[in-house]
């Protein structure tokens, strides 16, 4: 979900802003989905993927601090019909965390078309956004967090909830890695995050934005409209050292104001340790669910606003919306998204 909303800068940089990350079991194996460039920012945003960028899925194994597998997707400039060429490379071991490494080309394709290689298939293009939230509810949560204040429940009622993302679209990258891929065998525990990288004038690469858990930016950095917060460029392994105190203190102030924790400081730290390092945890081959009791990957039907609002406020919060809200924006078969 974009935290940029309708800011002028978002209309220029939406191609590099990550709206959502999904990790779940598909028809053939593990599915990784990265959505960017939401139309909620403005109708005149530049469509497609940035041709000077990299879009990367980073995978950690068995609780490791650093990634050992990276899938790197890059795009060419749009042709006359608006389609873009794409390539997918895999980088393993030390190369997985080396921006200068080339890796192994797995396949080539074009947006709007499925491409298939050994143990991998990919689809990328414009889709109907499967994410759902009422931004009026988010505004009430943001207000409480900004001031460390009691949540004003009178300003939003669940029975009046509406999906603020109805009719919006995003650019989506869908990778499905086969069960035959040795690194992603059933039962393996992985942690997944994704990022966008932009080529620099000096010939290197600069991390622009990253994502792991849903709703992190809307809740904790809602005014970061220029990618200036250090969280954008950090590696997840630095999250606890760099910002756990900040997350813990922010949560502690809110739960103290709302009287939902007997020890606000301890609760704040418990939340910081749940969301940091900012990775989506998933056991390969199992049903994904980002829920209250279990957070194991994330499907497009899950309701992360309910989960995250309830976690950070330490009280049950309903979004007033259900997975049926966007049932027409997802599919049970590859590519699992619905082209716009």
C-alpha positions, -999 to +999 in steps of 0.1 A: +000+000+000+015+033-011+022+058+017+029+084-009-007+087-019-012+119-040+020+137-033+037+154-064+069+134-059+051+101-059+039+108-094+075+110-105+090+081-085+062+056-083+080+032-105+106+028-077+081+027-048+072-008-035+035-011-027+033-047-016+053-080-012+035-114-013+050-149-006+029-180-009+026-215-023+015-217-059+007-244-084+043-254-090+062-240-060+070-208-042+055-176-055+071-141-050+051-110-060+063-074-059+038-046-067+050-011-075+038+022-090+002+024-077-023+046-097-036+059-064-009+085-066-024+102-097-040+092-129-011+106-149+018+086-134+043+072-157+032+036-164+055+006-166+088-003-149+118+020-146+142+009-174+173+020-154+163+002-122+166-033-107+138-050-089+151-076-065+137-104-043+162-113-015+159-146+003+175-155+037+176-192+048+170-206+083+172-173+101+205-162+085+214-125+089+223-122+052+206-133+020+220-163+000+196-161-030+186-130-050+163-129-080+170-098-100+145-085-126+154-057-150+134-040-178+141-023-211+125+009-224+088+006-235+083-001-272+056+015-294+029-007-278+041+000-243+056-034-237+090-038-221+116-065-224+126-082-192+154-104-178+156-125-147+190-133-131+197-155-100+226-147-077+236-172-050+259-173-019+282-142-017+270-129-051+234-126-037+245-096-017+270-081-042+255-053-063+284-056-087+278-094-094+262-105-126+247-138-116+231-163-139+206-154-166+175-176-161+151-162-187+141-134-209+106-122-217+083-093-222+058-076-200+022-089-204+034-123-214+044-154-194+081-165-198+094-198-186+129-211-178+144-239-158+126-241-125+111-207-129+083-188-147+076-151-146+049-126-155+051-088-152+026-061-161-002-038-150-028-054-128-059-046-107-046-039-072-056-067-048-047-047-017-076-033+003-079-007+031-100+023+041-076+052+043-099+071+066-091+043+092-054+047+085-057+084+092-071+078+127-042+054+135-016+078+121-031+106+143-027+085+174+008+076+165+018+111+156+009+124+190+011+093+212-026+097+218-057+078+224-072+064+192-103+084+183-127+057+173-155+083+167-139+095+135-142+061+117-167+033+120-162-002+105-197-005+093-190+024+069-157+010+056-149+014+020-119+002-001-099+033-009-080+013-035-111+002-055-104+006-092-067+013-088-039-005-106-002-013-099+027-028-118+033-064-107+063-088-110+053-124-103+080-151-100+071-188-094+100-210-084+095-247-090+096-273-062+125-288-082+147-258-073+171-273-047+174-241-027+136-239-021+127-274-012+095-280+009+101-274+046+129-249+043+124-217+064+130-185+045+129-148+051+120-126+021+123-089+014+124-070-018+139-037-030+143-013-059+177-002-071+186+027-094+217+031-115+240+059-104+259+083-126+291+068-112+282+034-126+270+018-093+236+011-078+217+029-051+189+012-030+158+034-033+130+015-014+125-019+003+097-039+018+092-069+040+062-068+065+031-050+051+020-017+064+054-007+078+057+026+059+020+037+063+022+032+101+057+042+111+069+065+083+037+080+067+052+113+058+083+098+040+073+112+006+109+117-006+126+084+003+146+102+029+140+079+059+171+057+066+148+027+065+147+029+027+184+023+023+192+000+052+198-037+050+174-057+073+203-070+093+208-034+106+172-028+115+173-038+152+206-019+158+195+012+140+158+016+148+144-009+173+145+018+200+125+042+178+098+016+169+096+004+206+092+040+219+066+049+193+045+018+201+050+023+239+036+059+237+005+047+219-004+017+240+003+038+272-022+064+259-048+038+251-043+017+282-038-015+263-005-027+279+004-030+316+041-024+307+041-002+276+079-002+273+081-040+273+053-042+248+069-017+225+101-038+225+081-069+218+066-053+187+100-040+175+114-076+177+084-089+157+088-065+128+126-064+128+145-075+109+119-065+083+115-098+065+085-119+056+090-153+072+077-184+053+081-221+055+083-234+019+055-257+008+031-247+035-002-226+033+007-189+036-012-167+060-005-132+074-028-133+103-032-127+140-020-161+153+003-170+125+024-149+101+037-173+075+043-156+042+014-135+028-013-141+003-032-115-017-064-123+002-049-116+037-059-085+057-027-069+069-042-036+081-063-056+107-032-075+118-008-046+120-032-022+136-041-047+162-004-055+169+008-020+173-022-009+194-023-042+214-061-044+210-084-060+184-090-037+155-113-046+126-108-030+091-145-034+083-134-052+050-129-088+041-110-108+015-141-107-007-135-070-012-109-078-039-118-113-049-120-102-086-084-089-084-067-123-078-067-158-093-059-193-081-038-200-112-006-184-126+001-155-126-024-152-097-030-115-105-056-100-129-041-079-157-057-045-159 
